[in-house]
Amino acid sequence: MNQCTCCNQKYEEELYISDKGNTFCDDCLGECNAICKICEETFEKPDMYEDEDGKYICEKCYAKLQEGGNSVLE
């Protein structure tokens, strides 16, 4: 039995497992995760920054933008 980290429901089928080891059902995969608009990798939303357009940027890409003096969040 597998349990979704986001909604806490239990499932018989295999769930998506994140790099952090968290599990997500199909419904919560898009709800709790996002694709970085720069590197296009998938991350959990709490580990990302949201820009003014509702797009997400991972911590690594955000740090690179800040080093270069560019801010896509303002």
C-alpha positions as CSV (number, residue, x, y, z in Angstrom):
1,M,0.0,0.0,0.0
2,N,1.4,3.4,-1.0
3,Q,0.4,6.7,0.5
4,C,0.4,10.1,-1.3
5,T,2.5,12.7,0.6
6,C,0.2,15.5,-0.6
7,C,-3.3,14.2,0.0
8,N,-2.5,11.3,2.4
9,Q,-4.7,8.9,0.5
10,K,-3.6,5.3,0.2
11,Y,-3.3,3.5,-3.1
12,E,-2.6,0.0,-4.3
13,E,-0.8,1.1,-7.5
14,E,2.7,2.5,-7.7
15,L,3.0,6.3,-7.1
16,Y,5.5,8.8,-8.4
17,I,8.5,9.1,-6.1
18,S,10.3,12.4,-5.9
19,D,14.0,12.9,-5.5
20,K,13.3,13.6,-1.8
21,G,11.5,10.3,-1.5
22,N,8.0,11.7,-1.3
23,T,5.2,9.9,-3.1
24,F,2.5,11.5,-5.2
25,C,-0.7,10.2,-6.8
26,D,-1.6,11.3,-10.3
27,D,-4.0,13.9,-9.0
28,C,-1.5,15.5,-6.7
29,L,1.5,15.3,-9.0
30,G,0.7,18.5,-10.7
31,E,-0.8,20.0,-7.6
32,C,2.3,19.7,-5.4
33,N,5.0,19.8,-8.0
34,A,6.0,22.2,-10.7
35,I,8.5,22.4,-13.6
36,C,11.1,25.1,-13.4
37,K,10.6,27.5,-16.3
38,I,14.4,27.8,-16.8
39,C,15.9,24.4,-16.4
40,E,12.6,22.5,-17.0
41,E,13.3,20.0,-14.1
42,T,10.4,19.0,-11.8
43,F,10.6,20.0,-8.2
44,E,8.2,20.1,-5.2
45,K,6.5,23.5,-5.0
46,P,7.7,24.4,-1.5
47,D,11.2,24.3,-2.8
48,M,10.5,26.8,-5.6
49,Y,9.9,30.5,-6.2
50,E,6.8,31.7,-8.0
51,D,7.1,34.6,-10.4
52,E,4.5,37.3,-11.2
53,D,3.1,35.1,-14.1
54,G,2.5,32.1,-11.8
55,K,5.5,30.2,-13.3
56,Y,8.0,28.5,-11.0
57,I,11.7,28.8,-10.7
58,C,13.9,26.3,-8.7
59,E,16.2,27.4,-6.0
60,K,19.3,26.7,-8.1
61,C,18.2,28.8,-11.1
62,Y,16.9,31.5,-8.8
63,A,20.3,31.8,-7.1
64,K,22.0,32.0,-10.5
65,L,19.7,34.8,-11.5
66,Q,20.3,36.7,-8.3
67,E,24.1,36.3,-8.8
68,G,23.8,37.9,-12.2
69,G,21.7,40.8,-10.9
70,N,18.6,39.7,-12.7
71,S,15.3,39.2,-10.9
72,V,12.4,37.6,-12.7
73,L,10.2,37.8,-9.6
74,E,9.9,41.6,-9.5
